[in-house]
Amino acid sequence: MKIDVLALFPEILAPALQTGILRRAQEADKLAVNVHHLRDWATDKHQSVDDYLYGGGAGMILKPAPIFSALADLNREGTAHVIYLTPQGTPFTQSLAEALSLETHLILLCGRYKGIDERVRDRLITTEISIGDYVLSGGEIAALVLIDAIGRVLPGALGDYESAQVDSFSNELLDYPHYTRPAEFKGMHVPEVLLSGHHENIERWRYAEALKRTAERRPDLLQQLELSAEDVAILEAAGFCR
Ligand code: JEW
């Protein structure tokens, strides 16, 4: 997987790309990330990349010419999936991360100020993606979120993702509570079942905790699932009625 990032503040991405799973994915040649400075494609003597809005109004947007030149250079083959991060995009989800991890070449365009000229969207953007319903000051951090989520599901990048998937319910439910040593800390005890060594009971307990936590915190997620009779029994016993 090759990812080109086009940004006005490329330095925002560097430390995260050099850390942890993303670093290892790149060292293992599963992932190649190149961050480019949009200003390198500016042509006037002031290297300007932004301009005022036609029709008036406060603020600036990124002008089309530098972005068109940059994307012509970065997408010479014409095969890249070109993504613009914006609050107006398709919501980013784990399944979208998994789908994008199968692409060979992504280009992530990071806007700044009040966004980009609409003609960039019309002509050059394959997909607009939103990482959530809040307004960032630019697309760089959103791009980083995408790269991080995609990087850790790349085939062979983690070795842990496959094993994380061993919990058959980890895709659809919130995670269950985790504990490590000591068994008692400041008067708080680790649930007895986890100390029992009884793997079937442990798995049942974890499943029930995940189900209850999802019902409590994310009823919207639960709504999308087909609940079994056992699930309903667990939820009713915990005082959740449907
Ligand atoms: C995000 C890129 C570029 C993505 C998610 N858009 C916009 C906008 C901004 C300020 C004022 C008016 C409009 C900020 N902004 C961005 C925000 C991505 C840009 C400029 C972004 N949240 N925020 N999910």
Boltz pocket constraint, residues with backbone or C-beta under 6 A from the ligand:
constraints:
  - pocket:
      binder: B
      contacts: [[A, 85], [A, 86], [A, 87], [A, 110], [A, 111], [A, 112], [A, 113], [A, 114], [A, 115], [A, 129], [A, 130], [A, 131], [A, 132], [A, 133], [A, 134], [A, 135], [A, 136], [A, 137], [A, 138], [A, 139], [A, 142]]
      max_distance: 6.0
